[in-house]
């Protein structure tokens, strides 16, 4: 059953949305604790999120940004804020659609179905912290932005993400890139890492890869406290 999370602080509107969704055959779950909303949503693994903007503890814009950085979506912002700048801001942060409430029931359901069709069959993304990675196409997502990595760049980053928070040795990366760890061409490995960092630069992610002298590489900031 398709699971939709409703993030709405107005109890009347929240109940109305839940009722509409359930009558259409969706599994509708309401968020009523407005602390750590993004974490709650990620735990529930929704197929779609209906997200208000004006919330008690955190702006829906911030929640949207966090969810998209983790590869969670689609996100349909449903809000009373009808200014164009708010809509553009939400879409820039990665929201997949934006509707003004009160909203016609049929229009809302049509937008939901459209988003579900668009996202149907998309592969699971791997959480890299500040970004998500499609392990099949080596496409990296950060918010509303994305970059397609080369095969070698993708293999390196995938190894780092899969092994976080640990250190990935040079021999392991050599095995990933060239199928052997018997001979490590450190210059060739360094060239590939330099290219990867350069590719990540437009998304301000070039510093995510940390060199651990004499050991290998890891994703920065991923060590457990």
N, C-alpha and C positions, 0 to 999 in steps of 0.2 A: 504493500500500500504506500502511496506517495505521501511523504511526511512534510508538512509545512509548519514552520515555527512562526508564531505571531508575537511580535514585540510591540506592545501598545499599552500605555499606562492608563488610558481612559477605560474603566471597567465596562461601561456600557458598550463602547465601540469594540472592545476586545471580545466580549461575549457574542456580539453580533457577527463579527468576523469568524469566530470559531463555529458558530451555528451554520453560517453560509458554507464554509469549507466542508464541514462534516456532512451536510446534506448533499454535497457534490461527490462524496465518497473519499475525501482526503482524510488522512490522519492529521488532525490539527492539534497542535500543542501550544499553549500560551505560556509566555515567560511572565511570571508575576513577581519574581525577586530581581530587582534591578541592579544588583551588585554582581560584577564579573559576568556581564551578559554574554560577551563573546565566548568565554570559556564554557558557559552553559550550552550555547548553541553548538559549539564544536563537539561537545560530548554527545549531543543528541543526533548528530550527523544528518541534518535535514536535506531534503531534495530542493527546498526553496525557503527563503526567509522573507516574511512581510515585516518591514522595519519602519517604525515611526522615527521622527527626528527629535522632537521635544520630549526627552525622557528625564526622570528625576535625578539620576546620578551621573549620567554620561550622555554626551550628544550622540544621536544616531549616526552622524557623520563619522565620528571616531570609531564607532562599532563597525560600521561598514568598511572602513579602511582596514581595521584589524582582521575582519573576516576574509576580505579579499586577499590579504597578504598570506593567509593560510589556505587559500584555494577553495574557500567555502562559497558556494553560490548555487543558483542565481539569487540575487537580492533585489527585491522590489520595494522601493521606498514608497510608503503610503503616509502622507503628511498633509496637514492643513497649511503648510508654508507654500504659498503659491507664487513667490517671486522667482523670476527666471534665473537670477544668480544662485539661488538655493538649488534649483534643479540642475544647473550646469555644474555646480560644486559637487553634488551627489554623484552625478554621472562621471565626473573626473576622478572621483575616489574609487570608482569601480562598480557603482550600482548599475544593475542591468535594465532597470526601468524605473519610472518616477510617476506617481499618480497623486493627484490632489484629492483630499477627502473634504466633504462626503463624496463618495464615488459610487457611480451606478454599479449595481451588483453584476450585471452581465459584462460590463466593461472590465471590471476587476477580474472576473473569471477568465475572460478572453485573454487578458494580459498574462495571467498565471499559466494558462495552457500554452501560450506562445513561448514563454520562457522555458517551460518544462520540455517542450519539443526541441528547442534550440540546444539545451544542455543534455538531452538524452544521449546516452552512449559515450559521453566524454570520459576519458580514462581517469582513474584515481590519481590524484597528485600527491607527491611526497612533500611533507612539510620541512622546509629548510630553515625555519625561524623567521627571517625577514622576507622570505620568498618561498614559492612553491615550484616544484619541478615535475614535469611530465617525463617519466622514465622511458617512455616509448619513442617520443619525438624529440626529446631533449629541449623542450620549450620551457623557458623559465618565466614565471609570472610574479610580478610585484604590483599589488594593487590593480590598477586598470592597464598597466603596461606589461609587455611581454617581449622576450627575445628568443630567437631560435639559435641554439648553440650548435657549433660544429660537432661532429661525432666524437672527436678526441676531447673537446671541451666538456661535452656532456658526460663522457665516461669519467673524467676527473671529478666533476662536481657531484655526480651521482655517488661515487665512492665516498666522498667526503660527507654527503648527507646521510647515506646509509650507515656510516660508522660514527656519526656524532653521538656523544661529545668526544669520542676518542681520536687519537692521532692515526693517520693513514701513512704507512711507511712508503718510501720511494719504491721499494720492491713490489709492494701491492699495486701502486699506480702503474708501474712498468708492466705488470701482469695484465692489468686492465687494458692498457693501450696497445701492447705489442704481443700479448699472449705468452710472455715468458718473463721470469725475473732472474734468469741466469746472467744476463749482461745488462746492466743499467747504464744507458747513455744519459748521464745527468744533464748534459747540455740540451739534448732533445727534450727531456722532461721539463727543464726550466723554460724552454721556448714555448711549450704547450701551456704551461702555467701562466706565463707572461701574456700570451694571447687570450687566455680565459679571463684574466684580470682586466685586460683592455676591453673585452667584450662586455664585462659587467659594469664598466665605468659609467655608461649613460644612466644606469639605474642606481648609481651611488652604492654599488655593492662590491667594488674592487678590493676593499679592505676586509671583506668577509673571510678570505682565505689567509690563514696565519701560518707562517713558516716556523717550525720548531727545529731549531738547529740540531743537526745530528740525528734527528728522529723521523721527520717527515712533515706532514701538513694536517691542519684541522680547520674547522669552521670557527671563526672568532666568536667569543661570547657564548659558546655552547657548553662550556664546562659546568658541571653541577657544583652548587655551592656546598 
